[in-house]
Amino acid sequence: MGYATQNMNQEQLSTVNTANLGSQLNGQAAGLSVSNPTGIFQSPQFSLRGKSPLIVVDGIPVETDFYDVSSSDVAEVNVLKGTAASALYGSRGRNGAI
């Protein structure tokens, strides 16, 4: 198998209360790390297997860091690693997709 995927549903995401969805994803998927800066109003940085992943919301690639997305507005999160993301999103998804 040339890819890996991991799915998190609303029940899993609602177990931890955080200020934003980006912070909540930390530790939820293997290979995904989220660094949260200590300064106020600073957005989290995502790293999927050491590279910057593509962020996709409702099938559309977007430029967001989930800082402004509430976890109560999300039904599920799927993390694609490897060639699956590249096949779906082309060269933009070569580093994986969230």
All heavy atoms as an XYZ file, in Angstrom:
712
protein
N       0.849     -1.171      0.000
C       0.000      0.000      0.000
C       0.892      1.230      0.000
O       1.782      1.359      0.834
C      -0.904     -0.028      1.231
C      -1.897      1.087      1.262
S      -2.983      1.016      2.695
C      -4.119     -0.239      2.203
N       0.670      2.144     -0.911
C       1.507      3.317     -1.051
C       1.006      4.540     -0.321
O       1.538      5.624     -0.508
N      -0.013      4.410      0.498
C      -0.537      5.573      1.199
C      -1.109      5.161      2.549
O      -1.301      3.985      2.830
C      -1.634      6.268      0.374
C      -2.883      5.444      0.209
C      -3.932      5.589      1.097
C      -3.018      4.527     -0.828
C      -5.087      4.835      0.968
C      -4.168      3.774     -0.966
C      -5.200      3.932     -0.071
O      -6.327      3.191     -0.198
N      -1.393      6.133      3.363
C      -2.030      5.910      4.659
C      -3.053      7.013      4.871
O      -2.876      8.137      4.418
C      -0.997      5.925      5.777
N      -4.117      6.683      5.535
C      -5.141      7.672      5.852
C      -5.615      7.451      7.282
O      -5.598      6.331      7.784
C      -6.318      7.603      4.861
O      -7.253      8.634      5.188
C      -7.003      6.266      4.888
N      -6.003      8.504      7.932
C      -6.512      8.419      9.290
C      -7.681      9.373      9.418
O      -7.601     10.528      9.017
C      -5.416      8.770     10.298
C      -5.801      8.462     11.703
C      -4.596      8.459     12.626
O      -3.466      8.651     12.213
N      -4.855      8.252     13.884
N      -8.777      8.886      9.967
C     -10.011      9.645     10.066
C     -10.333      9.918     11.533
O     -10.210      9.039     12.371
C     -11.144      8.861      9.404
C     -12.377      9.688      9.194
O     -12.350     10.893      9.367
N     -13.457      9.052      8.817
N     -10.752     11.147     11.838
C     -11.177     11.513     13.176
C     -12.580     12.107     13.068
O     -12.799     13.015     12.290
C     -10.226     12.552     13.776
C      -8.830     12.030     13.988
S      -7.642     13.355     14.159
C      -7.365     13.729     12.444
N     -13.508     11.585     13.835
C     -14.882     12.077     13.763
C     -15.165     13.087     14.878
O     -14.312     13.377     15.702
C     -15.878     10.922     13.802
C     -15.771     10.109     15.070
O     -15.257     10.580     16.072
N     -16.243      8.880     15.039
N     -16.370     13.607     14.891
C     -16.766     14.652     15.851
C     -16.625     14.159     17.289
O     -16.222     14.911     18.162
C     -18.219     15.082     15.578
C     -18.758     16.106     16.546
C     -18.056     17.442     16.449
O     -17.622     17.831     15.391
N     -17.937     18.135     17.551
N     -16.912     12.902     17.526
C     -16.816     12.360     18.882
C     -15.378     12.401     19.397
O     -15.129     12.778     20.534
C     -17.329     10.926     18.895
C     -17.396     10.300     20.267
C     -17.995      8.922     20.205
O     -19.122      8.788     19.698
O     -17.333      7.984     20.676
N     -14.432     12.037     18.544
C     -13.023     12.079     18.933
C     -12.548     13.516     19.122
O     -11.776     13.800     20.041
C     -12.155     11.406     17.874
C     -12.334      9.911     17.803
C     -11.592      9.336     16.619
O     -11.837      9.753     15.490
N     -10.709      8.404     16.873
N     -12.982     14.409     18.263
C     -12.535     15.797     18.342
C     -13.125     16.531     19.532
O     -12.543     17.490     20.022
C     -12.880     16.530     17.048
C     -12.141     16.057     15.799
C     -12.682     16.768     14.572
C     -10.651     16.281     15.934
N     -14.285     16.106     20.005
C     -14.937     16.816     21.105
C     -14.426     16.382     22.474
O     -14.848     16.928     23.486
C     -16.450     16.628     21.023
O     -16.777     15.266     21.218
N     -13.511     15.405     22.540
C     -13.011     14.947     23.829
C     -12.070     15.943     24.492
O     -11.895     15.919     25.698
C     -12.278     13.590     23.687
O     -11.202     13.753     22.763
C     -13.227     12.513     23.215
N     -11.461     16.823     23.702
C     -10.524     17.813     24.243
C     -11.023     19.208     23.903
O     -11.342     19.498     22.760
C      -9.118     17.609     23.630
C      -8.159     18.648     24.166
C      -8.616     16.209     23.908
N     -11.117     20.071     24.902
C     -11.524     21.459     24.664
C     -10.292     22.315     24.420
O      -9.408     22.392     25.263
C     -12.291     22.020     25.862
C     -13.715     21.534     25.894
O     -14.252     21.141     24.874
N     -14.319     21.546     27.071
N     -10.235     22.938     23.245
C      -9.154     23.868     22.916
C      -9.757     25.100     22.270
O     -10.930     25.120     21.911
C      -8.134     23.232     21.950
O      -8.818     22.845     20.764
C      -7.448     22.042     22.571
N      -8.927     26.104     22.102
C      -9.403     27.372     21.544
C      -9.739     27.258     20.058
O     -10.615     27.954     19.564
C      -8.356     28.447     21.742
N      -9.056     26.360     19.338
C      -9.307     26.245     17.909
C      -9.036     24.819     17.441
O      -8.452     24.012     18.164
C      -8.458     27.244     17.113
C      -6.989     27.058     17.347
O      -6.446     25.985     17.139
N      -6.324     28.108     17.790
N      -9.465     24.507     16.248
C      -9.337     23.160     15.708
C      -7.881     22.783     15.461
O      -7.497     21.632     15.654
C     -10.133     23.032     14.412
C     -10.124     21.665     13.749
C     -10.755     20.631     14.651
C     -10.838     21.714     12.427
N      -7.061     23.736     15.069
C      -5.655     23.442     14.830
C      -4.966     22.880     16.055
O      -4.219     21.906     15.977
N      -5.231     23.460     17.195
C      -4.636     22.972     18.435
C      -5.187     21.609     18.810
O      -4.499     20.782     19.384
C      -4.918     23.949     19.572
O      -4.373     25.203     19.286
N      -6.413     21.353     18.468
C      -7.069     20.109     18.826
C      -6.539     18.914     18.036
O      -6.615     17.789     18.489
C      -8.570     20.253     18.608
C      -9.382     19.247     19.343
C     -10.830     19.669     19.392
O     -11.249     20.562     18.673
N     -11.587     19.031     20.233
N      -5.980     19.151     16.860
C      -5.463     18.064     16.041
C      -4.129     17.528     16.530
O      -3.689     16.475     16.098
C      -5.327     18.531     14.586
C      -6.624     18.829     13.861
C      -6.332     19.358     12.465
C      -7.493     17.598     13.780
N      -3.482     18.247     17.435
C      -2.183     17.821     17.940
C      -2.302     16.478     18.655
O      -3.080     16.322     19.576
C      -1.604     18.865     18.885
C      -0.149     18.666     19.145
O       0.524     17.939     18.425
N       0.344     19.326     20.176
N      -1.537     15.501     18.198
C      -1.541     14.179     18.815
C      -2.673     13.273     18.385
O      -2.810     12.168     18.884
N      -3.509     13.697     17.457
C      -4.660     12.902     17.031
C      -4.359     11.981     15.851
O      -5.055     11.001     15.659
C      -5.831     13.813     16.671
C      -6.366     14.618     17.825
C      -7.073     13.752     18.856
O      -7.731     12.787     18.533
N      -6.885     14.099     20.115
N      -3.345     12.296     15.054
C      -3.016     11.489     13.881
C      -1.519     11.205     13.877
O      -0.718     12.083     14.165
C      -3.414     12.211     12.596
N      -1.164      9.973     13.541
C       0.248      9.591     13.481
C       0.950     10.383     12.381
O       0.451     10.498     11.272
C       0.363      8.101     13.208
N       2.087     10.944     12.698
C       2.867     11.695     11.729
C       2.496     13.156     11.632
O       3.188     13.936     10.995
N       1.387     13.561     12.257
C       0.947     14.954     12.217
C       1.353     15.645     13.501
O       0.985     15.214     14.589
C      -0.572     15.044     12.054
C      -1.177     16.442     12.072
C      -0.710     17.239     10.862
C      -2.694     16.370     12.088
N       2.127     16.707     13.379
C       2.479     17.490     14.558
C       2.031     18.931     14.348
O       2.097     19.458     13.243
C       3.981     17.421     14.841
O       4.703     17.957     13.771
N       1.574     19.510     15.419
C       1.084     20.881     15.394
C       1.893     21.672     16.406
O       1.929     21.328     17.582
C      -0.416     20.944     15.753
C      -0.919     22.370     15.693
C      -1.231     20.046     14.850
N       2.559     22.711     15.939
C       3.296     23.575     16.861
C       2.458     24.818     17.112
O       2.027     25.485     16.186
C       4.665     23.943     16.299
O       4.525     24.697     15.124
N       2.218     25.078     18.379
C       1.403     26.219     18.776
C       2.288     27.297     19.372
O       2.833     27.124     20.460
C       0.357     25.791     19.815
C      -0.655     24.856     19.232
O      -1.242     25.163     18.218
N      -0.847     23.706     19.862
N       2.470     28.418     18.664
C       3.273     29.520     19.206
C       2.652     30.057     20.485
O       1.443     29.995     20.688
C       3.231     30.580     18.104
C       2.831     29.849     16.877
C       1.985     28.706     17.329
N       3.479     30.586     21.354
C       2.994     31.056     22.650
C       2.401     32.450     22.606
O       1.720     32.852     23.538
C       4.137     31.037     23.676
O       5.211     31.835     23.177
C       4.611     29.619     23.917
N       2.651     33.207     21.557
C       2.138     34.575     21.466
C       0.639     34.606     21.207
O       0.052     33.671     20.679
N       0.015     35.685     21.581
C      -1.417     35.832     21.388
C      -1.733     36.046     19.907
O      -0.984     36.698     19.194
C      -1.955     36.990     22.257
C      -3.469     36.977     22.277
C      -1.422     38.315     21.790
C      -4.061     37.846     23.353
N      -2.800     35.467     19.443
C      -3.289     35.559     18.064
C      -2.311     35.005     17.036
O      -2.330     35.411     15.886
C      -3.677     36.995     17.694
C      -4.769     37.551     18.541
C      -4.553     38.676     19.311
C      -6.010     36.935     18.583
C      -5.571     39.196     20.094
C      -7.022     37.438     19.375
C      -6.802     38.568     20.127
N      -1.451     34.090     17.437
C      -0.558     33.436     16.485
C      -1.153     32.091     16.098
O      -1.691     31.373     16.929
C       0.831     33.260     17.077
C       1.541     34.568     17.263
C       2.973     34.367     17.699
O       3.451     33.257     17.807
N       3.655     35.461     17.952
N      -1.049     31.768     14.838
C      -1.682     30.560     14.330
C      -0.771     29.344     14.453
O       0.448     29.468     14.411
C      -2.079     30.767     12.872
O      -0.938     31.086     12.121
N      -1.365     28.159     14.589
C      -0.564     26.941     14.672
C       0.061     26.596     13.326
O      -0.443     26.972     12.273
C      -1.591     25.879     15.093
C      -2.907     26.427     14.705
C      -2.783     27.912     14.738
N       1.174     25.874     13.370
C       1.870     25.416     12.174
C       1.758     23.896     12.111
O       1.988     23.219     13.109
C       3.342     25.824     12.214
C       3.565     27.317     12.281
C       3.101     28.015     11.015
O       3.320     27.531      9.928
N       2.438     29.150     11.181
N       1.424     23.361     10.923
C       1.238     21.934     10.747
C       2.438     21.313     10.054
O       3.010     21.902      9.144
C      -0.004     21.654      9.894
C      -1.267     22.089     10.553
C      -1.809     23.331     10.269
C      -1.904     21.279     11.457
C      -2.965     23.750     10.876
C      -3.060     21.685     12.074
C      -3.598     22.917     11.790
N       2.788     20.102     10.479
C       3.844     19.340      9.836
C       3.369     17.893      9.743
O       3.047     17.265     10.759
C       5.126     19.429     10.655
O       6.105     18.584     10.113
N       3.295     17.374      8.536
C       2.868     15.995      8.309
C       4.058     15.233      7.750
O       4.496     15.490      6.632
C       1.701     15.952      7.320
C       1.093     14.588      7.041
C       0.557     13.968      8.325
C      -0.037     14.718      6.034
N       4.606     14.356      8.590
C       5.817     13.615      8.237
C       6.958     14.553      7.863
O       7.703     14.326      6.921
C       5.545     12.629      7.129
C       4.602     11.521      7.521
C       4.412     10.573      6.384
N       3.635      9.400      6.802
C       3.250      8.459      5.979
N       3.562      8.533      4.704
N       2.564      7.443      6.419
N       7.061     15.667      8.574
C       8.148     16.612      8.375
C       7.942     17.625      7.260
O       8.814     18.440      7.003
N       6.808     17.581      6.596
C       6.550     18.517      5.492
C       5.231     19.226      5.717
O       4.389     18.794      6.483
C       6.521     17.762      4.175
C       7.842     17.075      3.875
C       7.797     16.313      2.608
C       9.140     15.650      2.370
N       9.116     14.724      1.279
N       5.039     20.321      4.997
C       3.825     21.124      5.140
C       2.690     20.539      4.293
O       2.788     20.485      3.067
C       4.123     22.553      4.704
O       2.980     23.341      4.841
N       1.581     20.104      4.910
C       0.487     19.489      4.160
C      -0.451     20.513      3.527
O      -0.479     21.679      3.919
C      -0.257     18.690      5.228
C      -0.047     19.477      6.474
C       1.336     20.062      6.350
N      -1.227     20.052      2.577
C      -2.270     20.851      1.951
C      -3.501     20.803      2.842
O      -3.878     19.739      3.339
C      -2.607     20.279      0.567
C      -3.741     20.940     -0.203
C      -3.351     22.344     -0.610
C      -4.082     20.113     -1.433
N      -4.140     21.932      3.072
C      -5.358     21.992      3.875
C      -6.544     22.053      2.924
O      -6.607     22.913      2.047
C      -5.362     23.227      4.796
C      -4.090     23.304      5.633
C      -6.607     23.244      5.660
C      -3.904     22.194      6.626
N      -7.507     21.135      3.099
C      -8.672     21.043      2.224
C      -9.922     21.100      3.083
O     -10.040     20.369      4.068
C      -8.640     19.718      1.417
C      -9.836     19.620      0.509
C      -7.348     19.595      0.630
N     -10.853     21.971      2.728
C     -12.129     22.092      3.436
C     -13.244     21.824      2.440
O     -13.341     22.507      1.416
C     -12.297     23.488      4.070
C     -13.665     23.616      4.721
C     -11.197     23.746      5.073
N     -14.064     20.833      2.709
C     -15.176     20.437      1.840
C     -14.730     20.191      0.398
O     -15.392     20.581     -0.553
C     -16.300     21.479      1.865
C     -17.024     21.508      3.200
O     -17.045     20.477      3.892
O     -17.571     22.561      3.534
N     -13.556     19.563      0.232
C     -13.056     19.210     -1.088
C     -12.352     20.318     -1.841
O     -11.918     20.122     -2.965
N     -12.215     21.489     -1.228
C     -11.587     22.631     -1.888
C     -10.308     23.000     -1.132
O     -10.360     23.291      0.062
C     -12.540     23.843     -1.916
C     -13.811     23.477     -2.661
C     -11.860     25.044     -2.547
C     -14.901     24.493     -2.536
N      -9.142     22.985     -1.810
C      -7.906     23.410     -1.151
C      -8.011     24.880     -0.734
O      -8.432     25.724     -1.514
C      -6.842     23.230     -2.229
C      -7.419     22.229     -3.170
C      -8.901     22.468     -3.158
N      -7.672     25.158      0.512
C      -7.769     26.511      1.051
C      -6.470     26.888      1.746
O      -5.658     26.036      2.096
C      -8.944     26.649      2.039
C     -10.265     26.456      1.347
C      -8.802     25.679      3.187
N      -6.301     28.167      1.963
C      -5.160     28.683      2.711
C      -5.658     29.038      4.111
O      -6.060     30.155      4.371
C      -4.581     29.927      2.026
C      -4.057     29.676      0.631
C      -2.868     28.743      0.614
O      -2.056     28.787      1.558
O      -2.755     27.965     -0.340
N      -5.660     28.070      4.991
C      -6.084     28.301      6.371
C      -5.188     27.498      7.289
O      -4.499     26.582      6.865
C      -7.557     27.935      6.603
O      -7.927     28.322      7.926
C      -7.804     26.447      6.450
N      -5.211     27.833      8.540
C      -4.453     27.100      9.541
C      -5.380     26.609     10.653
O      -4.934     26.240     11.716
C      -3.341     27.972     10.102
C      -3.850     29.331     10.525
O      -5.073     29.479     10.729
O      -3.048     30.254     10.632
N      -6.669     26.633     10.398
C      -7.710     26.190     11.328
C      -7.785     27.068     12.576
O      -8.456     26.715     13.525
C      -7.528     24.726     11.745
C      -7.710     23.749     10.633
C      -6.707     22.864     10.304
C      -8.884     23.699      9.928
C      -6.866     21.950      9.297
C      -9.062     22.790      8.907
C      -8.047     21.916      8.591
N      -7.091     28.202     12.583
C      -7.139     29.076     13.753
C      -8.538     29.658     13.935
O      -8.998     29.844     15.045
C      -6.114     30.206     13.610
C      -6.053     31.109     14.811
C      -5.384     30.704     15.948
C      -6.686     32.342     14.818
C      -5.338     31.518     17.069
C      -6.645     33.157     15.925
C      -5.964     32.736     17.051
O      -5.927     33.529     18.155
N      -9.205     29.927     12.819
C     -10.525     30.558     12.881
C     -11.668     29.567     12.711
O     -12.805     29.967     12.494
C     -10.617     31.656     11.825
C     -10.303     31.126     10.434
O      -9.854     29.979     10.316
O     -10.497     31.869      9.469
N     -11.392     28.265     12.824
C     -12.421     27.241     12.660
C     -12.721     26.618     14.017
O     -11.823     26.133     14.701
C     -11.960     26.154     11.663
C     -13.002     25.061     11.547
C     -11.673     26.768     10.306
N     -13.982     26.633     14.392
C     -14.402     26.035     15.652
C     -14.552     24.527     15.483
O     -15.032     24.054     14.456
C     -15.735     26.637     16.088
O     -16.248     25.925     17.184
N     -14.155     23.770     16.477
C     -14.254     22.313     16.384
C     -15.709     21.840     16.346
O     -15.990     20.756     15.848
C     -13.523     21.657     17.553
O     -14.089     22.065     18.776
N     -16.641     22.649     16.834
C     -18.051     22.263     16.790
C     -18.631     22.366     15.385
O     -19.684     21.817     15.102
C     -18.868     23.120     17.753
O     -18.791     24.479     17.379
N     -17.921     23.051     14.470
C     -18.373     23.190     13.090
C     -17.846     22.087     12.176
O     -18.136     22.082     10.985
C     -17.935     24.538     12.514
C     -18.613     25.700     13.201
O     -19.708     25.503     13.760
O     -18.050     26.804     13.183
N     -17.066     21.159     12.720
C     -16.413     20.131     11.910
C     -17.031     18.777     12.201
O     -17.118     18.354     13.358
C     -14.893     20.105     12.211
C     -14.214     18.992     11.446
C     -14.272     21.437     11.871
N     -17.461     18.081     11.136
C     -18.035     16.750     11.298
C     -16.955     15.687     11.383
O     -17.046     14.756     12.180
C     -18.983     16.434     10.146
N     -15.907     15.799     10.546
C     -14.798     14.865     10.601
C     -13.563     15.460      9.946
O     -13.658     16.371      9.133
C     -15.151     13.531      9.945
C     -15.339     13.598      8.459
C     -15.671     12.248      7.842
O     -15.957     11.296      8.561
O     -15.633     12.172      6.618
N     -12.418     14.911     10.313
C     -11.144     15.322      9.745
C     -10.470     14.065      9.220
O     -10.387     13.061      9.920
C     -10.239     16.006     10.798
C      -8.866     16.298     10.231
C     -10.889     17.265     11.307
N      -9.976     14.134      7.992
C      -9.282     13.016      7.387
C      -7.873     13.475      7.022
O      -7.709     14.489      6.358
C     -10.033     12.535      6.146
C      -9.566     11.192      5.675
O      -8.723     10.561      6.291
N     -10.119     10.737      4.578
N      -6.874     12.719      7.456
C      -5.486     13.035      7.165
C      -4.986     12.022      6.138
O      -4.979     10.826      6.394
C      -4.617     12.981      8.442
C      -3.165     13.275      8.120
C      -5.140     13.954      9.477
N      -4.606     12.503      4.954
C      -4.076     11.646      3.891
C      -2.565     11.787      3.849
O      -2.044     12.898      3.802
C      -4.643     12.059      2.533
C      -6.132     11.882      2.323
C      -6.540     12.515      1.006
C      -6.492     10.426      2.335
N      -1.884     10.653      3.846
C      -0.423     10.659      3.803
C       0.019      9.878      2.577
O      -0.532      8.841      2.265
C       0.145     10.003      5.053
C      -0.374     10.609      6.332
C      -0.023      9.744      7.502
C      -1.064      9.892      8.576
N      -0.943      8.913      9.608
N       1.008     10.368      1.881
C       1.571      9.641      0.746
C       0.893      9.961     -0.571
O       0.369     11.046     -0.784
N       0.877      8.990     -1.464
C       0.423      9.217     -2.830
C      -1.084      9.418     -2.962
O      -1.536      9.898     -3.985
C       0.848      8.047     -3.726
O       0.317      6.834     -3.190
C       2.352      7.949     -3.815
N      -1.856      9.064     -1.960
C      -3.308      9.260     -2.041
C      -3.643     10.738     -2.179
O      -4.477     11.129     -2.984
C      -4.002      8.688     -0.816
N      -2.985     11.569     -1.404
C      -3.229     13.006     -1.471
C      -2.740     13.560     -2.794
O      -3.379     14.431     -3.381
C      -2.538     13.714     -0.316
N      -1.625     13.051     -3.278
C      -1.090     13.521     -4.551
C      -2.023     13.152     -5.697
O      -2.226     13.923     -6.629
C       0.294     12.931     -4.786
O       0.843     13.418     -5.973
N      -2.612     11.987     -5.636
C      -3.539     11.561     -6.688
C      -4.807     12.410     -6.679
O      -5.362     12.712     -7.725
C      -3.896     10.098     -6.504
N      -5.253     12.815     -5.507
C      -6.475     13.612     -5.407
C      -6.256     15.086     -5.712
O      -7.093     15.731     -6.335
C      -7.076     13.490     -4.004
C      -7.726     12.171     -3.664
C      -8.113     12.142     -2.200
C      -8.935     11.930     -4.538
N      -5.133     15.636     -5.258
C      -4.927     17.087     -5.327
C      -3.719     17.504     -6.155
O      -3.326     18.658     -6.123
C      -4.816     17.659     -3.908
C      -6.050     17.346     -3.098
C      -6.002     16.432     -2.058
C      -7.252     17.943     -3.396
C      -7.132     16.135     -1.310
C      -8.389     17.655     -2.656
C      -8.319     16.752     -1.636
O      -9.435     16.447     -0.918
N      -3.128     16.576     -6.896
C      -2.007     16.908     -7.770
C      -0.758     17.271     -6.994
O      -0.554     16.819     -5.876
N       0.062     18.092     -7.583
C       1.348     18.431     -6.975
C       1.189     19.191     -5.657
O       2.071     19.145     -4.807
C       2.196     19.239     -7.945
O       1.578     20.478     -8.224
N       0.073     19.871     -5.478
C      -0.142     20.595     -4.216
C      -0.296     19.641     -3.043
O      -0.013     19.983     -1.917
C      -1.378     21.483     -4.327
C      -1.173     22.621     -5.312
C      -2.396     23.475     -5.438
N      -2.712     24.164     -4.198
C      -3.816     24.820     -3.977
N      -4.745     24.900     -4.918
N      -4.036     25.432     -2.847
N      -0.755     18.420     -3.309
C      -0.960     17.444     -2.250
C       0.173     16.459     -2.070
O       0.027     15.465     -1.387
N       1.318     16.725     -2.673
C       2.430     15.769     -2.624
C       2.961     15.549     -1.211
O       3.552     14.538     -0.920
C       3.550     16.214     -3.545
C       4.270     17.452     -3.098
C       5.308     17.927     -4.095
N       5.885     19.189     -3.714
C       5.357     20.372     -3.971
N       4.212     20.447     -4.620
N       5.942     21.474     -3.581
N       2.746     16.491     -0.310
C       3.217     16.354      1.075
C       2.130     15.846      2.008
O       2.301     15.837      3.217
C       3.731     17.697      1.594
C       4.943     18.174      0.839
O       5.706     17.377      0.325
N       5.107     19.471      0.757
N       0.988     15.453      1.462
C      -0.131     14.998      2.264
C      -1.218     16.063      2.314
O      -1.041     17.177      1.837
N      -2.339     15.694      2.891
C      -3.469     16.623      2.975
C      -4.244     16.389      4.265
O      -4.324     15.284      4.781
C      -4.390     16.449      1.782
N      -4.820     17.469      4.776
C      -5.690     17.411      5.953
C      -7.046     17.895      5.514
O      -7.174     18.941      4.897
C      -5.170     18.300      7.102
C      -3.772     17.849      7.530
C      -6.132     18.268      8.274
C      -3.132     18.759      8.540
